[in-house]
Amino acid sequence: MKIQYTLLLFILVFLSSCKKDTSLDNLSNVILKREGLLRVECNDCEINYQVYSKAYNVEIDKGSNDIAFFYSGDFDLKTEVVSKKNQKIRLMVIDAFGRIISNELNTWSEGEVRKQTFMINIK
């Protein structure tokens, strides 16, 4: 009987001293970035955009340009498009889930500047 209690006590101590290996935890310490898409279709224009507090500038001279932007939480995507000649310009914003946030095709005059803000959600 004494051996059974000793063996039971040993097993309880042995099992309670086991630690969970957190190196394989469900990626709780990793920040996953999402990739959105900013598509600009024009023949001669410039786009300035801001993701969080970082500003970017892209000049487009022919056709269209797909610009990827990365984010990890909700934010406002701020854009400013400058037309360098009379033309039609399409501005399309797609989030990481494939949802179309905006898809606008408008006629722009030379030198026209338009600023827009798009709310990007991760839900």
C-alpha positions in Angstrom: 0.0 0.0 0.0 2.8 2.4 0.9 4.5 1.7 -2.5 1.2 2.6 -4.3 1.0 5.9 -2.5 4.6 6.7 -3.3 4.2 5.7 -6.9 1.0 7.8 -7.2 2.7 10.8 -5.6 5.7 10.4 -8.0 3.4 10.3 -11.0 1.5 13.5 -9.9 4.7 15.4 -9.3 6.1 14.2 -12.6 3.0 15.3 -14.6 2.6 18.6 -12.8 6.1 19.6 -13.6 5.5 19.3 -17.4 5.5 22.7 -19.2 3.7 23.6 -22.4 6.0 24.3 -25.3 5.0 27.8 -26.4 7.3 27.9 -29.4 4.5 26.2 -31.4 1.8 28.3 -30.0 -0.8 29.5 -32.5 1.3 32.4 -33.8 0.2 34.6 -30.9 3.4 36.6 -31.0 3.4 37.2 -34.7 2.0 40.3 -36.4 0.4 39.3 -39.7 0.4 42.0 -42.3 -2.4 42.2 -44.8 -1.9 43.3 -48.4 -4.3 45.7 -50.1 -4.2 47.0 -53.6 -4.4 50.5 -55.0 -5.0 50.5 -58.8 -4.6 53.7 -60.8 -5.4 53.7 -64.5 -4.3 56.8 -66.3 -1.9 57.9 -69.1 0.0 60.6 -67.3 -0.7 61.2 -63.6 0.8 61.0 -60.2 -0.5 59.5 -57.0 0.5 60.3 -53.4 -0.8 58.1 -50.8 -0.4 57.6 -47.0 -0.6 54.3 -45.1 -0.6 55.1 -41.3 1.9 57.9 -41.1 4.2 56.8 -44.0 3.8 58.7 -47.3 4.5 57.3 -50.8 4.6 58.8 -54.3 4.2 57.0 -57.6 4.2 58.5 -61.1 2.3 56.7 -63.9 3.1 57.5 -67.5 1.2 54.8 -69.5 -1.7 52.5 -68.7 -2.2 51.3 -65.2 -0.3 50.6 -62.1 -1.1 48.2 -59.3 0.3 49.4 -56.0 0.4 47.1 -53.0 0.0 48.5 -49.5 0.5 46.6 -46.3 -1.4 47.0 -43.0 -2.1 45.2 -39.8 -5.1 47.0 -38.4 -7.9 49.5 -39.3 -6.7 52.7 -40.8 -7.6 55.5 -43.2 -5.9 55.3 -46.6 -5.3 58.9 -47.8 -4.8 59.5 -51.5 -4.1 62.5 -53.7 -4.2 62.1 -57.5 -2.7 64.7 -59.8 -3.6 64.7 -63.4 -1.0 66.0 -65.8 -3.3 66.2 -68.8 -7.0 66.0 -69.7 -7.9 62.3 -69.4 -10.1 59.8 -67.6 -8.6 58.3 -64.5 -9.8 55.2 -62.6 -8.9 54.8 -58.9 -9.7 51.5 -57.4 -9.0 50.4 -53.8 -9.2 46.7 -52.8 -8.6 45.4 -49.3 -6.8 42.2 -48.3 -10.0 40.3 -48.3 -10.7 41.2 -52.0 -13.5 43.6 -51.1 -13.7 46.6 -53.4 -13.6 49.7 -51.2 -13.8 52.1 -54.2 -13.9 51.9 -58.0 -14.3 55.3 -59.6 -13.7 56.4 -63.2 -13.9 60.2 -63.7 -12.8 62.8 -66.3 -10.0 65.0 -65.0 -8.7 68.2 -66.4 -5.0 69.0 -66.7 -3.5 70.0 -63.3 -6.5 68.8 -61.4 -5.8 67.4 -57.9 -8.3 65.3 -55.9 -7.9 64.1 -52.4 -9.8 61.1 -51.0 -9.8 59.1 -47.8 -10.8 55.4 -47.7 -11.5 53.6 -44.5 -9.8 50.2 -44.5 -11.1 47.6 -42.0 -9.6 44.3 -41.0 -13.0 42.7 -40.2 
